[in-house]
Amino acid sequence: MPILVFAEHHNGIFKKSTFEALSYAQDLAHASKSIVTAVVIGQVTSQLSSLGAYGANSVISVLGEGTDFFTTEAYSEIIAAEATKINANTLIISNTYCGKSIASRIAVKLKAGIISGVVELPKSDFSVKKTAFSNKASVMVRLKSDKKVFALVPNSYEVKTYDLSPSISESTSNVNAATIRTKSINISKVSGKIPLTEADIVVSGGRGMKGPENWGLIEELAQLLGAATACSKPVADMDWRPHEEHVGQTGITIKPTLYIAVGISGAIQHLAGVSSSKVICVINKDPEAPFFKAADYGIVGDAFEILPKLIERTKQLQA
Ligand SMILES: Cc1cc2nc3c(=O)[nH]c(=O)nc-3n(C[C@H](O)[C@H](O)[C@H](O)COP(=O)(O)OP(=O)(O)OC[C@H]3O[C@@H](n4cnc5c(N)ncnc54)[C@H](O)[C@@H]3O)c2cc1C
């Protein structure tokens, strides 16, 4: 039975989370002797065939009504329709902002069971490990339904490469424009920056940075390391940084290879969004700061002395 993957893209370029979802699907397909179809909605600048390298056996490109920009109504309808057409019994959707908002709608349309926050391949009885309680726990869940939707946590599954040449087909959306109740009025795009959820390295600042005028240090280190920048909630609340940088329980959940936290105390609500990072490095002048308990590396000291030294040393190493 075919497996359908929603191939999400940003500004026409496929996201890393899409490659993870495809790799996950291909490994699942290999175990269950099925094939993987990627559904791409709207125009893309990336080559559709490039998805073969990450596990797609075939690609469906859907254009037409409701495909120009993301809405939960249109996208969930399109994906459910394509899943029905190819008789897919399993759908893999990345648990991104967009993915989260459509996965359950698609499950309802297909009368499928759904597991969100999936972090591993299912076992032979279709029980799957998923995160729970803001990553503080994990739970095994088994779906009894014939059709299944798995929402895969970004950065939880390794991107693999395959030597596949996918067949490409086109499809036209059957969405009725009148049923789309969401209208996009203005889109402001952040350009030239690494998206936080895609970043391998993240440099993050908290209230210990004292004010927005000091963020040059965070940005310079991030730029040298090819990292994205993030911040704690109060920093975003005080408008020192934009809200899209806020990580934690009420912000974005990230899972980079390296998370460098500067002047952040390590409150439980902050850790909820970053504790799955592979390596955590904490810079804090208070040796009792709770973040040190969650850190792999800790530097006790003043950020305004340590960051310039780190920047200098990084420049030397890169030279
Ligand atoms: C329902 C709820 C949801 C929340 N959701 C989130 C969330 O999603 N994300 C989030 O981040 N928070 C969240 N919070 C807030 C959270 O509880 C903390 O208040 C917040 O994370 C603290 O931010 P901070 O570490 O930047 O600031 P502070 O707690 O003020 O810590 C600043 C740290 O900087 C250190 N410091 C000060 N000066 C320096 C210096 N010169 N050099 C080095 N270190 C220095 C201090 O020792 C201190 O540890 C939530 C709270 C609630 C109640």
The ligand as a MOL file (V3000), in Angstrom:
LIG
                    3D

  0  0  0     0  0            999 V3000
M  V30 BEGIN CTAB
M  V30 COUNTS 53 58 0 0 0
M  V30 BEGIN ATOM
M  V30 1 C 3.1150 29.4610 30.9960 0
M  V30 2 C 4.5120 29.9390 30.7620 0
M  V30 3 C 5.0900 29.6810 29.5360 0
M  V30 4 C 6.3950 30.1200 29.2820 0
M  V30 5 N 6.9580 29.8440 28.0800 0
M  V30 6 C 8.2630 30.1750 27.8780 0
M  V30 7 C 8.9160 29.8500 26.6450 0
M  V30 8 O 8.3170 29.2850 25.7390 0
M  V30 9 N 10.2150 30.1950 26.5170 0
M  V30 10 C 10.9340 30.8430 27.4900 0
M  V30 11 O 12.1140 31.1290 27.2770 0
M  V30 12 N 10.3220 31.1720 28.6460 0
M  V30 13 C 9.0210 30.8620 28.8650 0
M  V30 14 N 8.4280 31.2190 30.0240 0
M  V30 15 C 9.1810 32.0830 30.9510 0
M  V30 16 C 10.1580 31.2980 31.8150 0
M  V30 17 O 9.5060 30.8070 32.9710 0
M  V30 18 C 11.3180 32.2000 32.2680 0
M  V30 19 O 10.8000 33.3090 32.9660 0
M  V30 20 C 12.1590 32.7170 31.1080 0
M  V30 21 O 12.6040 31.6350 30.3020 0
M  V30 22 C 13.3840 33.4470 31.6390 0
M  V30 23 O 14.0550 34.0590 30.6000 0
M  V30 24 P 15.6160 34.3710 30.7190 0
M  V30 25 O 16.3260 33.1390 31.1060 0
M  V30 26 O 16.0170 35.0750 29.4740 0
M  V30 27 O 15.6540 35.4850 31.8720 0
M  V30 28 P 16.0720 35.3740 33.3840 0
M  V30 29 O 15.3180 34.3360 34.1090 0
M  V30 30 O 16.0100 36.7620 33.9150 0
M  V30 31 O 17.5740 34.8720 33.3530 0
M  V30 32 C 18.6450 35.6450 32.8900 0
M  V30 33 C 19.9040 34.8190 33.1120 0
M  V30 34 O 20.9950 35.5740 32.6060 0
M  V30 35 C 22.0930 35.4180 33.4940 0
M  V30 36 N 22.9150 36.6130 33.3100 0
M  V30 37 C 22.6680 37.8910 33.6910 0
M  V30 38 N 23.6630 38.6980 33.2940 0
M  V30 39 C 24.5620 37.9090 32.6400 0
M  V30 40 C 25.7950 38.1710 32.0190 0
M  V30 41 N 26.3170 39.4120 31.9640 0
M  V30 42 N 26.4630 37.1430 31.4740 0
M  V30 43 C 25.9750 35.8770 31.5230 0
M  V30 44 N 24.8070 35.5810 32.1110 0
M  V30 45 C 24.1070 36.5920 32.6740 0
M  V30 46 C 21.4700 35.3270 34.8610 0
M  V30 47 O 22.3480 34.6680 35.7770 0
M  V30 48 C 20.2090 34.5320 34.5790 0
M  V30 49 O 20.4290 33.1290 34.7370 0
M  V30 50 C 7.1180 30.8070 30.2990 0
M  V30 51 C 6.5190 31.0360 31.5380 0
M  V30 52 C 5.2430 30.6070 31.7540 0
M  V30 53 C 4.6320 30.8530 33.1100 0
M  V30 END ATOM
M  V30 BEGIN BOND
M  V30 1 1 1 2
M  V30 2 1 2 3
M  V30 3 2 2 52
M  V30 4 2 3 4
M  V30 5 1 4 5
M  V30 6 1 4 50
M  V30 7 2 5 6
M  V30 8 1 6 7
M  V30 9 1 6 13
M  V30 10 2 7 8
M  V30 11 1 7 9
M  V30 12 1 9 10
M  V30 13 2 10 11
M  V30 14 1 10 12
M  V30 15 2 12 13
M  V30 16 1 13 14
M  V30 17 1 14 15
M  V30 18 1 14 50
M  V30 19 1 15 16
M  V30 20 1 16 17
M  V30 21 1 16 18
M  V30 22 1 18 19
M  V30 23 1 18 20
M  V30 24 1 20 21
M  V30 25 1 20 22
M  V30 26 1 22 23
M  V30 27 1 23 24
M  V30 28 2 24 25
M  V30 29 1 24 26
M  V30 30 1 24 27
M  V30 31 1 27 28
M  V30 32 2 28 29
M  V30 33 1 28 30
M  V30 34 1 28 31
M  V30 35 1 31 32
M  V30 36 1 32 33
M  V30 37 1 33 34
M  V30 38 1 33 48
M  V30 39 1 34 35
M  V30 40 1 35 36
M  V30 41 1 35 46
M  V30 42 1 36 37
M  V30 43 1 36 45
M  V30 44 2 37 38
M  V30 45 1 38 39
M  V30 46 1 39 40
M  V30 47 2 39 45
M  V30 48 1 40 41
M  V30 49 2 40 42
M  V30 50 1 42 43
M  V30 51 2 43 44
M  V30 52 1 44 45
M  V30 53 1 46 47
M  V30 54 1 46 48
M  V30 55 1 48 49
M  V30 56 2 50 51
M  V30 57 1 51 52
M  V30 58 1 52 53
M  V30 END BOND
M  V30 END CTAB
M  END
